[in-house]
Amino acid sequence: MKYFLLTLIIGLCGFNAHAQRSCTTNEYWQNQLKADPALQLRYLQIQSSNAVKPVGSKKTQGPGVTDAPVITIPVVVHVLFQTSQQNISDEQIQSQLNVLNNDFNKRNKDIALVPSVFSPFAADCGIRFELATTDPRGKPTTGIIRTPTNRTSWKQDDQMKFTASGGSDAWNSRSYLNIWVCNLSNSILGYSTFPGAAPEKDGVVIRTDVFGISRNNNTPYNLGRTTTHEVGHWLNLKHLWGDADCGNDGVADTPPQKTFNSGCPSFPQVNVTGCNPDPSGDMFMNFMDFTDDVCLHMFTNGQKERIRQLFAASGARESLLYSDGLRIQQPDDPSSATAGEGTRRLSVVPNPAAVAITLQIENQLLSSGYSYTIYDVNGRTITSGRYSGNAISVKALQQGIYFIHLRRDEQTMVTKFLKQ
């Protein structure tokens, strides 16, 4: 049985001379605590709302919601370069976005390699990452910032996050996921903040040569899984062993683990001196372990639930649901916002709502002929029906964020609203 322990960690991963991932998590975190004494309180408050549910001797499958609304996160990539090789291409950057979207949505081809004993726990987290199309000033953007620098390398001191120290200032971290790509020193692969970090530091740092699908086929970190791992930390996932001997990761359906695994173990990986008596052994193919990229395949339903709790009402990452970072500028109306290219905008009026809502498309009242489903932020169906053109009562809903899916024939639209 797992019990929730408040382990203060930040995801900082590198590898040593033997190409084995290592982690200086506590060192980085202690530095953050010294710089920001209020950080510990903020982090504890966030974790108290994500307490793990106790489980019995058998692992229990999580909610397994398959129709949860996808949460799309605007991403800005800060490329810091001294050489042309470090100024990675748009194609390289997009390859990393593709890896993230495959890994967090259970679309990675190697998901089939998960052992059958663990496959029922493999989750589609319903999290999508897209390069921002609108910057914090409301101007069109590619979501990529390229900054030349005279620095040969960067340390884990967050200097790459500030223009004043030769880096690139974060975009509003309440509206964007900031990823800094630079030449990290001391063989560090990357590191990440957890929810609650100082806004100007909130985000992920990745070493240039392991960002995206790398052309270096000799490295065990050439498939973009370093970024998957670090974004997992940014979404409040801990290492499987809780950064302690037989520690706790705050997730119910990951087996207890004595420490990290490295390389590419064979299944089952059983540590005879460990804390997991189950013959299936460690879940070393989980993205939050330290195995090679080619051997990382899955998140669990429990990890999915932990991630999506961040987007609940008053959750630490809730503000991303209201980001304008993916707004598409239309030629005939520069201020218009659509859900995506080639789509029409569905909106809820009023929003926030206390009693009832009506639906509009491009500011026109919606007619009948549609079916609708309202989900909560965890993807649970709250209510559904046929839309007749009249108001839909939301009086009985609890306060919080909801998604409404609208369907007619092959057409599907979705938007979110706040119940007061």
LOPAKOL-43959 format. One line per 2 residues: their letters; for each residue x, y, z of C-alpha. Coordinates in pm, whole numbers. Example, Ala and Ser with C-alpha at 12.3 -4.5 7.8 and 13.67 -1.06 7.14 Angstrom:
// LOPAKOL-43959
as = 1230 -450 780 | 1367 -106 714
This chain:
// LOPAKOL-43959
mk = 0 0 0 | 124 345 -87
yf = 87 646 136 | 127 1004 25
ll = 451 1169 130 | 527 1530 51
tl = 864 1487 -117 | 991 1818 -249
ii = 1144 1750 -587 | 1218 1908 -919
gl = 1298 1702 -1229 | 1663 1740 -1318
cg = 1811 1459 -1523 | 2149 1401 -1678
fn = 2386 1115 -1746 | 2735 1025 -1628
ah = 3039 898 -1815 | 2870 559 -1852
aq = 2569 716 -2028 | 2343 643 -1732
rs = 2077 890 -1629 | 2135 1049 -1289
ct = 1950 1315 -1094 | 2051 1607 -871
tn = 1692 1683 -782 | 1736 1780 -418
ey = 2034 2004 -488 | 1838 2208 -739
wq = 1530 2217 -515 | 1723 2336 -211
nq = 1865 2620 -420 | 1512 2718 -516
lk = 1399 2711 -153 | 1682 2943 -54
ad = 1590 3185 -329 | 1215 3167 -265
pa = 1112 3064 90 | 744 3085 -11
lq = 797 2809 -269 | 776 2530 -14
lr = 436 2650 108 | 303 2686 -246
yl = 422 2338 -338 | 277 2180 -24
qi = -59 2341 -94 | -62 2201 -446
qs = 36 1852 -333 | -228 1846 -59
sn = -494 1854 -331 | -325 1568 -517
av = -300 1319 -230 | -276 961 -350
kp = -563 727 -278 | -458 416 -80
vg = -454 86 -264 | -456 -272 -149
sk = -210 -551 -216 | -310 -554 -582
kt = -261 -259 -810 | -590 -98 -906
qg = -663 47 -1243 | -733 417 -1260
pg = -1044 578 -1405 | -942 485 -1757
vt = -1151 760 -1911 | -1121 727 -2288
da = -1341 1020 -2392 | -1187 1289 -2169
pv = -1166 1623 -2349 | -814 1687 -2474
it = -639 1975 -2296 | -422 2166 -2543
ip = -123 2356 -2405 | 44 2642 -2597
vv = 421 2595 -2612 | 698 2848 -2669
vh = 1044 2710 -2745 | 1340 2936 -2658
vl = 1640 2825 -2867 | 1971 2959 -2731
fq = 2260 2900 -2969 | 2628 2982 -3010
ts = 2684 2770 -3321 | 2469 2700 -3625
qq = 2438 2338 -3510 | 2282 2453 -3184
ni = 2031 2666 -3378 | 1811 2364 -3437
sd = 1563 2362 -3724 | 1188 2412 -3710
eq = 1161 2051 -3824 | 1365 1932 -3526
iq = 1144 2131 -3290 | 826 1993 -3444
sq = 963 1640 -3412 | 977 1693 -3034
ln = 619 1822 -3028 | 517 1508 -3218
vl = 691 1289 -2960 | 516 1467 -2674
nn = 177 1432 -2839 | 231 1064 -2911
df = 363 983 -2564 | 99 1176 -2367
nk = -185 1042 -2583 | -83 675 -2600
rn = -14 699 -2971 | 355 606 -2953
kd = 422 300 -3167 | 625 132 -2893
ia = 324 124 -2658 | 278 -230 -2791
lv = 601 -328 -2610 | 449 -273 -2264
ps = 434 -611 -2086 | 81 -753 -2070
vf = 73 -732 -1689 | 116 -353 -1710
sp = -76 -276 -2031 | -416 -234 -1852
fa = -266 62 -1666 | -128 242 -1973
ad = -312 572 -2017 | -406 825 -2280
cg = -353 1138 -2070 | -548 1361 -2307
ir = -283 1635 -2310 | -179 1795 -2639
fe = 109 2037 -2702 | 109 2292 -2986
la = 347 2572 -3073 | 188 2902 -2980
tt = 30 3101 -3262 | -23 3421 -3060
dp = 233 3586 -2833 | 158 3758 -2498
rg = 96 4089 -2681 | -166 3931 -2906
kp = 64 3927 -3211 | 107 3628 -3446
tt = 405 3404 -3366 | 564 3076 -3470
gi = 606 2982 -3104 | 985 2970 -3152
ir = 1228 3232 -3017 | 1587 3215 -3141
tp = 1850 3392 -2932 | 2221 3399 -3027
tn = 2456 3389 -2729 | 2828 3410 -2658
rt = 2799 3155 -2381 | 2946 2814 -2457
sw = 2728 2633 -2202 | 2464 2681 -1933
kq = 2437 2550 -1579 | 2134 2450 -1374
dd = 2115 2802 -1230 | 1826 2919 -1453
qm = 2035 3191 -1620 | 1902 3080 -1960
kf = 1558 3200 -1849 | 1652 3568 -1833
ta = 1745 3809 -2111 | 1955 4008 -1865
sg = 2191 3710 -1825 | 2208 3631 -2197
gs = 1907 3401 -2206 | 1545 3450 -2306
da = 1271 3575 -2075 | 979 3343 -2010
wn = 645 3419 -2166 | 360 3435 -1914
sr = 380 3089 -1760 | 12 3103 -1669
sy = -64 3091 -2041 | 231 2903 -2197
ln = 463 2611 -2138 | 812 2759 -2174
iw = 1082 2522 -2300 | 1442 2643 -2315
vc = 1674 2447 -2545 | 2042 2515 -2488
nl = 2385 2358 -2442 | 2367 2241 -2081
sn = 2694 2166 -1902 | 2804 1879 -1677
si = 2630 1620 -1896 | 2287 1740 -1779
lg = 2012 1626 -2014 | 1742 1856 -1882
ys = 1548 1979 -1582 | 1203 2109 -1499
tf = 1005 2301 -1245 | 707 2158 -1065
pg = 379 2350 -1029 | 423 2634 -781
aa = 762 2756 -902 | 833 3125 -950
pe = 648 3232 -1268 | 961 3369 -1434
kd = 1134 3031 -1392 | 840 2798 -1457
gv = 911 2562 -1744 | 1146 2299 -1883
vi = 1512 2315 -1987 | 1646 2057 -2236
rt = 1995 2005 -2374 | 2011 2083 -2745
dv = 2132 1746 -2872 | 1855 1546 -2701
fg = 1565 1770 -2804 | 1349 1598 -3062
is = 1438 1300 -3278 | 1816 1319 -3281
rn = 2033 1231 -3579 | 2290 1087 -3339
nn = 2194 720 -3343 | 2466 632 -3094
tp = 2303 805 -2800 | 2047 627 -2581
yn = 1861 959 -2556 | 1785 1025 -2922
lg = 1406 971 -2926 | 1287 1283 -2745
rt = 1197 1104 -2421 | 1406 1341 -2208
tt = 1150 1611 -2286 | 860 1371 -2223
he = 1012 1291 -1882 | 1073 1656 -1789
vg = 731 1772 -1906 | 596 1493 -1686
hw = 761 1671 -1391 | 616 2003 -1507
ln = 277 1830 -1491 | 345 1722 -1130
lk = 471 1367 -1185 | 751 1243 -961
hl = 1009 975 -1025 | 870 627 -963
wg = 1085 572 -653 | 994 911 -504
da = 1362 1015 -497 | 1417 802 -188
dc = 1496 440 -109 | 1155 276 -166
gn = 1002 624 -167 | 661 735 -286
dg = 565 894 -619 | 213 992 -511
va = 48 759 -764 | -156 452 -670
dt = -105 229 -974 | 274 240 -1014
pp = 445 -46 -825 | 671 44 -531
qk = 1030 81 -650 | 1355 82 -453
tf = 1545 311 -688 | 1581 403 -1054
ns = 1648 166 -1342 | 1898 245 -1616
gc = 1989 108 -1956 | 1726 -121 -2104
ps = 1629 -394 -1853 | 1463 -721 -1944
fp = 1117 -795 -1811 | 1061 -875 -1532
qv = 1303 -647 -1348 | 1284 -764 -988
nv = 1507 -613 -719 | 1553 -888 -462
tg = 1647 -633 -195 | 1371 -396 -296
cn = 1025 -310 -172 | 811 -475 -441
pd = 741 -845 -385 | 527 -870 -699
ps = 689 -1107 -957 | 614 -854 -1232
gd = 878 -628 -1077 | 945 -263 -1161
mf = 753 -64 -1420 | 1083 34 -1581
mn = 912 121 -1910 | 731 414 -1743
fm = 835 756 -1871 | 921 862 -1515
df = 1199 604 -1474 | 1561 652 -1593
td = 1583 383 -1861 | 1698 456 -2216
dv = 1464 633 -2457 | 1402 316 -2655
cl = 1269 141 -2343 | 1027 411 -2220
hm = 669 355 -2335 | 391 459 -2096
ft = 217 671 -1836 | -42 512 -1606
ng = -404 598 -1534 | -299 718 -1189
qk = -41 950 -1342 | -306 1074 -1585
er = -540 1155 -1298 | -261 1338 -1113
ir = -187 1544 -1426 | -548 1635 -1497
ql = -611 1744 -1138 | -385 2040 -1215
fa = -653 2173 -1453 | -946 2146 -1213
as = -1103 2458 -1061 | -832 2646 -870
ga = -576 2390 -991 | -215 2498 -1032
re = -231 2486 -1413 | -599 2585 -1456
sl = -509 2918 -1619 | -372 2737 -1925
ly = -730 2644 -2014 | -798 3013 -2079
sd = -479 3090 -2269 | -502 3290 -2592
gl = -173 3137 -2704 | -337 2927 -2976
ri = -569 3193 -3111 | -572 3204 -3491
qq = -572 3549 -3647 | -828 3573 -3930
pd = -756 3806 -4227 | -1102 3968 -4218
dp = -1108 4011 -3841 | -772 4036 -3660
ss = -940 4008 -3321 | -1137 3692 -3390
at = -1040 3369 -3215 | -1112 3025 -3354
ag = -1061 2677 -3221 | -828 2591 -3507
eg = -767 2632 -3876 | -1066 2528 -4082
tr = -1301 2522 -3782 | -1572 2752 -3653
rl = -1575 2890 -3303 | -1822 2748 -3054
sv = -1887 2969 -2752 | -2094 2955 -2435
vp = -2306 3250 -2317 | -2282 3361 -2045
np = -1938 3245 -1942 | -1895 3217 -1644
aa = -2249 3087 -1592 | -2453 3033 -1277
va = -2794 2906 -1393 | -2807 2827 -1766
it = -2605 2853 -2087 | -2684 2905 -2452
lq = -2455 2809 -2741 | -2328 3026 -3024
ie = -2121 2969 -3335 | -1932 3276 -3458
nq = -2150 3493 -3233 | -2472 3357 -3385
ll = -2724 3162 -3176 | -2701 2793 -3248
ss = -3003 2620 -3398 | -3131 2273 -3313
gy = -3006 1948 -3463 | -2699 1896 -3245
sy = -2630 1656 -2960 | -2418 1771 -2668
ti = -2221 1621 -2381 | -2085 1810 -2082
yd = -1768 1672 -1918 | -1580 1779 -1609
vn = -1208 1850 -1627 | -1125 1484 -1551
gr = -1328 1368 -1852 | -1626 1232 -1658
ti = -1961 1272 -1834 | -2189 1502 -1634
ts = -2491 1531 -1863 | -2587 1496 -2228
gr = -2883 1551 -2457 | -3015 1708 -2775
ys = -2972 2080 -2820 | -3305 2240 -2911
gn = -3183 2597 -2933 | -3300 2672 -2582
ai = -3087 2730 -2275 | -2919 2433 -2104
sv = -2953 2434 -1727 | -2622 2416 -1537
ka = -2768 2511 -1202 | -2701 2167 -1054
lq = -2331 2163 -1151 | -2064 2215 -891
qg = -1845 2522 -930 | -1555 2459 -1165
iy = -1444 2418 -1526 | -1643 2209 -1773
fi = -1613 2115 -2139 | -1911 2091 -2374
hl = -1884 1873 -2686 | -2126 1948 -2967
rr = -2189 1698 -3248 | -2391 1678 -3569
de = -2314 1416 -3831 | -1936 1426 -3874
qt = -1898 1774 -3729 | -1759 1805 -3376
mv = -1688 2122 -3179 | -1576 2172 -2822
tk = -1534 2462 -2585 | -1502 2517 -2214
fl = -1694 2721 -1962 | -1681 2810 -1595
kq = -1969 2730 -1359 | -1990 2990 -1084
